[in-house]
Every structure is written in C-alpha cells, then in structure tokens.
C-alpha cells in the first residue's frame, strides 16, 4: 500500500472536529513529539521556526481545517 493510500471502508479517528482552543495541543506535546523524532534519529529541533512547523503539522493532522475557523 502506498503512503497515501487508505484501506477501503476503514473508519478514521482523525481529523477531529475543532470547536476551539485545545489545551492538549501544548508546548509540552510539541516538545514530546520532537523528542520522539530525535529518538528515531531525526535532527533536534533547535530553531523556533522548526518547532512552529511541527506544531502546524500536528494541528493539520489532528483537526479538521474546515471547522477550525468556526
């Protein structure tokens, strides 16, 4: 299966509906995700722009973009 192929009929849990600020998406979560990446051999996130990009990527994965602005 290719990286962007989905199983037919598989129910997805993500993206989540987004009704407003979510305290679970915190600086601590971003730091934890960065540590996981480092543990798998990826470079450390030393620039604030890298951390901001990781937070944006997590937000894009976690939340439905159509519902974010409502």
C-alpha positions in Angstrom: 0.0 0.0 0.0 1.4 3.4 -0.9 2.0 6.1 1.7 -1.2 8.0 0.7 -3.5 5.0 0.1 -6.3 4.3 2.5 -8.0 1.0 3.2 -11.4 0.9 1.7 -14.1 1.3 4.3 -11.7 1.9 7.2 -13.2 4.3 9.7 -10.8 7.1 10.6 -10.5 8.8 14.0 -8.6 11.8 12.6 -9.0 14.7 11.9 -11.0 15.7 14.9 -13.7 18.3 14.9 -12.2 21.5 16.2 -14.5 23.6 18.4 -11.9 26.0 19.8 -8.6 26.0 21.8 -7.5 22.6 22.9 -5.2 22.6 25.9 -3.9 19.1 24.9 -2.0 20.7 22.0 0.5 22.3 24.2 4.2 23.3 24.1 4.8 20.1 26.1 3.2 17.9 23.5 5.2 19.5 20.7 8.4 19.0 22.8 7.5 15.4 23.4 6.9 14.8 19.7 10.2 16.5 18.9 11.9 14.1 21.4 10.3 11.1 19.7 11.6 12.2 16.4 15.1 12.6 17.8 14.8 9.1 19.3 14.2 7.8 15.8 17.4 9.5 14.5 15.9 12.8 13.2 17.8 16.0 14.0 17.0 18.1 17.1 14.6 21.0 16.6 16.8 23.9 17.6 15.2 26.7 15.7 11.9 28.2 16.9 10.7 28.1 13.2 11.1 24.3 13.3 9.0 24.0 16.4 6.4 26.2 14.9 6.3 24.0 11.8 6.0 20.8 13.9 3.1 22.4 15.8 1.4 23.3 12.5 1.9 19.8 11.2 0.3 18.3 14.3 -2.6 20.8 14.1 -3.1 19.8 10.4 -3.2 16.1 11.3 -5.3 16.4 14.4 -8.0 18.9 13.4 -10.4 19.3 10.6 -9.3 22.6 8.9 -12.9 23.4 7.7 -14.0 23.5 11.4 -11.0 25.4 12.8 -12.2 28.9 11.9 -15.8 28.5 13.1 
